[in-house]
Amino acid sequence: SRGSTSLLTNYPLQHMTLLESRLASGILVLDGAMGTMIMKKGLDEADFRGSRFAGHPVALKGCNDILCLTRPDIISSIHREYLDAGADIISTGTFNANDLSLAGYALSDHVSKICRAGARIAAQAVTQYCADNNIPSRLRPLVAGSMGPTGISLSVQDTSAASCDFDTMADAYCRQAIALIEGGVDLLLLETIFDTLNAKAASYGIHRAFDITGTTLPLMLSATLTEQGRLLSGQSISQFVDAMRHSGAISIGLNCGFGAEALRPWIETLSDSTTTYVSLHPNAGLPDDMGIYRDTPEKMLDELTPILESGHVNIVGGCCGTTPDHIRLIAREARRHQPRQPRQSKTAPTPFIKVGERCNVAGSRKFLRLVSETDWSQ
């Protein structure tokens, strides 16, 4: 069931004092790619399986989320590298940890365990980092529960997605959000959104999780665009902002895509369209024929600097192909610039609007007679 219909209204977000005070004081730095760093570790099938899944019937290599259970040391070490590089927010290794994405690995029953473990690994990494560096609680790095797009489109359905509807997707996100909350994340990051209807289902499920757990966390939304500046489902940035206004998100941003330079005009459009905070974590350029992202930390910084100087963002980081070396340079540069000041809403009260239906008198002789006789009651 979908639960209370009040979930689709402006939901009162709580526990935001720390995050909002940090956002007001400077640009926050999000970490970089988890998948890129896992690939650098050169793990094999045995690493992904561990002893826990030694007899699992499906190959698990490439299922990065399962490493939260089988190689937590790897995930923890990646978090620490990003913290040492200057990240203010680290994201859990749970991008695909939902019922729909893990079904192909026959791991849907393990979603909650993976998400709780991923959240705890990240939280423990933050605790250790703060202890090692005498970081005061007011400057403690935050943990974002990473929630990806599932790979299924509710708007552009094909035969592979025929069994998934709005309720099914909302349920999957609700389950993921509950486990992340139970694991102790500070906020939720719904990222790489390519379908607005998916995002609506996710938001619905997330707010239901807030109701179930009694804990409401800040929600970040981040979309990915085509080269035409639209989501795959067809919406422009401003349309996406309007469509997701009900979500109560603390920030709306862009990630993945095709590099910082190409995203610059679209982040400016987003900044002008929303009253929320704005985030940006682009890829390290476009991948080559081998799937390798070639933008060096220096090149990516050159492309990001004009965006930081323009005052259009509040949160900046990296997506595919980025590493702690990228984040280190981005963090240093971000400290030199002022954060974007959230816009005030320009929406005026909507006056009464008359809604009518155009009628064609050529379609019916009876209708033509009634109109001619001004017999409106009929």
Buried (B, 14 or more C-beta within 10 A) or exposed (E): EBBEEEBBEEBEBEEBEBBBEBBEEBBBBBBBBBBBBBBEEEBEEEBBBBEEBEEBEEEBEEBBBBBBBBBBEBBBEBBBBBBBBBBBBBBBBBBBBBBBBBEEBEBBEBBBBBBBBBBBBBBBBBEBBBEEEEBEEEEBBBBBBBBBBBBBBBBEEEEEBEEBEBEBBBBBBBBBBBBBBBBBBBBBBBBBBBBBBBBBBBBBBBBBBBBBBEBBBBBBBBBBBEEEBBBBBEBBBEBBBBBBBBBBBBBBBBBBBBBBBBBBEBBBBBBEBBEBBBBBBBBBBBBEEEEEBEBBBEBBBBBBBEBBEBBBBBBBBBBBBBBBBBBBBBBEBBEEBEBBEBEEEEEEEEEEEEEEEEEEEEEEEEBBEBBEEEEEEE
